Amino acid sequence: MRPILMKGHERPLTFLKYNRDGDLLFSCAKDHNPTVWFADNGERLGTYHGHNGAVWCCDVSRDSGRLITGSADQTAKLWNVQTGQQLFTFNFDSPARSVDFSVGDKLAVITTDPFMELPSAIHVKRIAKDPTEQTGESVLLIKGPQGRINRAIWGPLNRTIISAGEDAVIRIWDSETGKLLKESDKESGHKKTVTSLAKSSDGSHFLTGSLDKSARLWDTRTLTLIKTYVTERPVNAVAMSPLLDHVVLGGGQDASAVTTTDHRAGKFEAKFYDKILQEEIGGVKGHFGPINALAFNPDGKSFSSGGEDGYVRLHHFDPDYFNIKI
């Protein structure tokens, strides 16, 4: 499996997202330009110019027509995917950390960081079909918990919003009223900051990655802990195969260990685990810095990783990957 190296970002990667058809890959980085690539050969199609700070997150609509990005410049922007034109800017009083379109693309959930006296917050915005009718007002504003919310996504049928972040608690909110419905308990939950959150393709369960060197699989409706995957490094990124029972964890290392490892060796690997048996089944090495972003192609036949080293690595699986037996 030879990776395709995609160089275009000048700063560390923060987020990767495939469109629903799996032919486009969107990447966000700490440089200011989200980028779109062909997902089969890694060719760069174009960039989206307009942000004035690190771009933390993006999502693409079901028809691949719109892109939404959240940035440290305290805005979230809507873009025309094809032309790269800015359609609308949502302004906030603190950095926009996470963005996620609802099923149907009529709503978007955007989280903003705590800043000075402001607590973290979850904003729900209506997304107009016609960009000229777009407004910036929130349909719902949920004042968040202490610390940053690193990721918020829609639950089944857009009835709930699932959030997780620095306080290590996973919360499920009612998306109509903003009421807190469930939160993960201290016993079964993460012990440190939750860095990443990924839904299964059918939305019935989701995976969280944390600096406590583990990833956990949860039931979306009941917030019951299903599985735990233990690794030896803080987990920065998680992804779930839509095809096989595999989960992938990408991570970094503690600052204390940085000086003792040879960074030239491309030591940082994406580790594959069996979803059911919770055992490690393999790894893909290659990044020269911690892995900050992971995404599976919706067809399950390739995946990409984005690193602190500024590279996106695109991996098309060999046929034998599909026959791994434990």
Secondary structure, 3 states (H helix, E strand, C coil): CCCEEEECCCCCEEEEEECCCCCEEEEEECCCCCEEEECCCCCEEEECCCCCCCEEEEEECCCCCEEEEEECCCEEEEEECCCCCEEEEEECCCCEEEEEECCCCCEEEEEECCECCECCEEEEEECCCCHHHCCCCEEEEEECCCCCEEEEEECHHHCEEEEEECCCCCEEEECCCCCEEEECCCCCCCCCCEEEEEECCCCCEEEEEECCCEEEEEECCCCCEEEEEECCCCEEEEEECCCCCEEEEEECCCHHHHCCCCHHHCCEEEEEEECCCCCEEEEEEEECCCEEEEEECCCCCEEEEEECCCEEEEEECCHHHHHCCC
